[in-house]
Amino acid sequence: MTGQLLDSFLDCFTRHVHILDATVAVKEDFADIVQSQENLRLIQLPSWAGLGAVQYVVLFSNCLCL
């Protein structure tokens, strides 16, 4: 591996580590916010390093039924 390739790799790695660090720093707060909403569900994505997915759940208790 040449010095230029190593520098390029380290630059890319450093940029991605900052993104991952920021994601980890807010993950618990994000989960708390989603869980505090009755109509939202947090879906964990094991193969994803992000925060997960949010599912909107329709609540029928507020619907007018005929």
Z-matrix of the N, CA and C atoms (Angstrom, degrees):
N
C 1 1.452
C 2 1.528 1 108.13
N 3 1.299 2 114.84 1 129.65
C 4 1.460 3 118.77 2 -179.41
C 5 1.529 4 110.79 3 -80.74
N 6 1.317 5 115.52 4 163.71
C 7 1.460 6 120.30 5 178.66
C 8 1.517 7 112.25 6 -61.08
N 9 1.340 8 116.61 7 -35.97
C 10 1.467 9 120.74 8 179.56
C 11 1.531 10 110.69 9 -66.90
N 12 1.329 11 116.88 10 -42.51
C 13 1.465 12 120.26 11 177.70
C 14 1.524 13 110.97 12 -64.32
N 15 1.313 14 116.45 13 -40.74
C 16 1.459 15 120.46 14 179.02
C 17 1.525 16 110.46 15 -64.24
N 18 1.322 17 117.20 16 -43.42
C 19 1.465 18 120.86 17 177.88
C 20 1.528 19 110.78 18 -61.70
N 21 1.314 20 116.39 19 -41.60
C 22 1.462 21 120.85 20 179.07
C 23 1.533 22 110.83 21 -63.93
N 24 1.324 23 115.87 22 -44.27
C 25 1.472 24 120.59 23 177.78
C 26 1.525 25 111.10 24 -61.23
N 27 1.317 26 117.20 25 -47.81
C 28 1.467 27 120.82 26 -178.68
C 29 1.522 28 111.82 27 -63.40
N 30 1.320 29 117.87 28 -37.13
C 31 1.464 30 121.59 29 176.89
C 32 1.528 31 110.38 30 -63.27
N 33 1.308 32 116.40 31 -47.97
C 34 1.467 33 121.71 32 179.10
C 35 1.529 34 110.38 33 -62.89
N 36 1.306 35 117.07 34 -45.47
C 37 1.465 36 122.24 35 179.44
C 38 1.528 37 111.13 36 -60.15
N 39 1.305 38 116.81 37 -44.79
C 40 1.469 39 121.62 38 -179.37
C 41 1.522 40 110.86 39 -62.27
N 42 1.323 41 117.76 40 -42.64
C 43 1.467 42 120.91 41 178.54
C 44 1.522 43 111.41 42 -62.42
N 45 1.311 44 116.98 43 -40.98
C 46 1.465 45 120.50 44 -178.56
C 47 1.521 46 111.95 45 -74.60
N 48 1.293 47 118.07 46 -33.63
C 49 1.467 48 120.95 47 177.99
C 50 1.527 49 109.86 48 -63.71
N 51 1.328 50 118.22 49 -38.41
C 52 1.467 51 120.94 50 178.04
C 53 1.530 52 110.64 51 -63.29
N 54 1.315 53 116.82 52 -39.80
C 55 1.465 54 120.82 53 178.13
C 56 1.523 55 109.97 54 -65.47
N 57 1.313 56 117.09 55 -44.80
C 58 1.458 57 121.30 56 179.15
C 59 1.529 58 111.16 57 -63.95
N 60 1.320 59 117.23 58 -42.53
C 61 1.469 60 120.94 59 176.94
C 62 1.524 61 111.26 60 -59.67
N 63 1.324 62 117.22 61 -42.88
C 64 1.466 63 120.93 62 179.41
C 65 1.526 64 110.94 63 -65.25
N 66 1.308 65 116.91 64 -39.02
C 67 1.463 66 121.45 65 178.62
C 68 1.522 67 110.99 66 -64.33
N 69 1.306 68 116.76 67 -46.52
C 70 1.469 69 121.26 68 179.91
C 71 1.525 70 110.63 69 -63.59
N 72 1.325 71 117.21 70 -36.26
C 73 1.466 72 121.49 71 -177.92
C 74 1.528 73 112.10 72 -64.12
N 75 1.333 74 118.97 73 -31.22
C 76 1.467 75 121.14 74 -176.49
C 77 1.526 76 113.66 75 -107.61
N 78 1.314 77 117.79 76 0.89
C 79 1.462 78 120.65 77 -174.63
C 80 1.529 79 112.42 78 -60.19
N 81 1.307 80 118.25 79 -44.92
C 82 1.466 81 121.19 80 -178.97
C 83 1.531 82 111.22 81 -66.72
N 84 1.332 83 117.15 82 -43.34
C 85 1.470 84 120.77 83 177.19
C 86 1.524 85 111.00 84 -61.11
N 87 1.321 86 116.27 85 -42.98
C 88 1.463 87 121.37 86 178.86
C 89 1.528 88 110.33 87 -60.66
N 90 1.321 89 117.27 88 -45.88
C 91 1.463 90 121.47 89 179.57
C 92 1.528 91 110.55 90 -62.65
N 93 1.317 92 117.87 91 -41.15
C 94 1.467 93 121.62 92 178.38
C 95 1.530 94 111.30 93 -62.14
N 96 1.317 95 116.89 94 -42.26
C 97 1.469 96 121.01 95 179.59
C 98 1.520 97 110.40 96 -64.06
N 99 1.316 98 117.07 97 -45.94
C 100 1.464 99 120.59 98 -179.73
C 101 1.529 100 109.96 99 -63.85
N 102 1.323 101 117.70 100 -44.54
C 103 1.466 102 120.91 101 -178.09
C 104 1.526 103 112.80 102 -67.63
N 105 1.314 104 117.53 103 -21.35
C 106 1.463 105 120.08 104 179.24
C 107 1.536 106 112.20 105 -78.50
N 108 1.317 107 116.73 106 -9.14
C 109 1.460 108 121.67 107 179.71
C 110 1.526 109 109.48 108 -100.71
N 111 1.313 110 116.01 109 124.66
C 112 1.468 111 120.80 110 -176.80
C 113 1.529 112 112.57 111 -63.21
N 114 1.324 113 116.99 112 -29.36
C 115 1.460 114 120.01 113 -174.39
C 116 1.535 115 113.99 114 -101.11
N 117 1.319 116 117.40 115 15.22
C 118 1.458 117 120.90 116 177.67
C 119 1.521 118 110.64 117 -123.84
N 120 1.314 119 116.18 118 145.91
C 121 1.466 120 122.64 119 175.87
C 122 1.522 121 108.28 120 -130.48
N 123 1.313 122 115.94 121 137.27
C 124 1.456 123 121.26 122 176.12
C 125 1.526 124 108.47 123 -90.29
N 126 1.306 125 115.73 124 125.41
C 127 1.468 126 122.17 125 179.11
C 128 1.523 127 107.48 126 -107.58
N 129 1.322 128 116.27 127 116.86
C 130 1.464 129 120.69 128 178.35
C 131 1.525 130 109.58 129 -76.34
N 132 1.303 131 115.29 130 137.84
C 133 1.456 132 121.82 131 177.45
C 134 1.525 133 107.52 132 -118.40
N 135 1.336 134 117.30 133 94.84
C 136 1.468 135 121.03 134 -173.27
C 137 1.525 136 114.96 135 -56.41
N 138 1.312 137 117.92 136 -30.23
C 139 1.461 138 119.53 137 -177.60
C 140 1.525 139 112.28 138 -92.15
N 141 1.324 140 117.76 139 9.55
C 142 1.457 141 122.63 140 -177.01
C 143 1.512 142 109.03 141 -118.65
N 144 1.322 143 117.37 142 132.97
C 145 1.465 144 121.06 143 -178.68
C 146 1.524 145 112.47 144 -82.94
N 147 1.314 146 117.25 145 -2.13
C 148 1.459 147 121.51 146 -176.81
C 149 1.525 148 113.23 147 -80.68
N 150 1.318 149 114.79 148 -160.26
C 151 1.462 150 121.87 149 -175.37
C 152 1.519 151 113.09 150 -81.23
N 153 1.297 152 118.09 151 -13.90
C 154 1.452 153 121.95 152 -175.79
C 155 1.517 154 109.33 153 106.49
N 156 1.315 155 116.00 154 -167.19
C 157 1.463 156 121.56 155 179.98
C 158 1.517 157 108.47 156 -117.95
N 159 1.310 158 115.76 157 154.84
C 160 1.456 159 121.06 158 176.92
C 161 1.519 160 107.85 159 -114.94
N 162 1.331 161 115.01 160 128.88
C 163 1.457 162 121.21 161 178.72
C 164 1.523 163 108.76 162 -106.88
N 165 1.329 164 116.81 163 130.25
C 166 1.461 165 122.29 164 175.59
C 167 1.517 166 107.93 165 -86.02
N 168 1.328 167 117.05 166 130.07
C 169 1.450 168 122.77 167 -179.40
C 170 1.527 169 108.09 168 -112.93
N 171 1.331 170 116.13 169 121.25
C 172 1.450 171 120.64 170 178.77
C 173 1.526 172 108.70 171 -71.69
N 174 1.324 173 116.03 172 128.24
C 175 1.460 174 121.11 173 177.91
C 176 1.525 175 108.65 174 -99.33
N 177 1.316 176 116.78 175 120.74
C 178 1.446 177 120.42 176 -177.45
C 179 1.530 178 113.21 177 -87.10
N 180 1.294 179 118.42 178 -7.72
C 181 1.464 180 120.77 179 -178.14
C 182 1.521 181 111.93 180 -66.38
N 183 1.324 182 117.99 181 -22.57
C 184 1.455 183 121.76 182 179.42
C 185 1.526 184 113.34 183 -99.32
N 186 1.334 185 116.88 184 4.47
C 187 1.460 186 120.73 185 -176.89
C 188 1.528 187 110.53 186 -89.91
N 189 1.297 188 115.70 187 148.64
C 190 1.454 189 122.37 188 174.52
C 191 1.516 190 107.75 189 -84.85
N 192 1.292 191 116.99 190 116.75
C 193 1.465 192 121.12 191 -179.35
C 194 1.522 193 108.64 192 -101.44
N 195 1.323 194 116.39 193 133.22
C 196 1.472 195 121.33 194 -179.89
C 197 1.490 196 111.33 195 -97.27
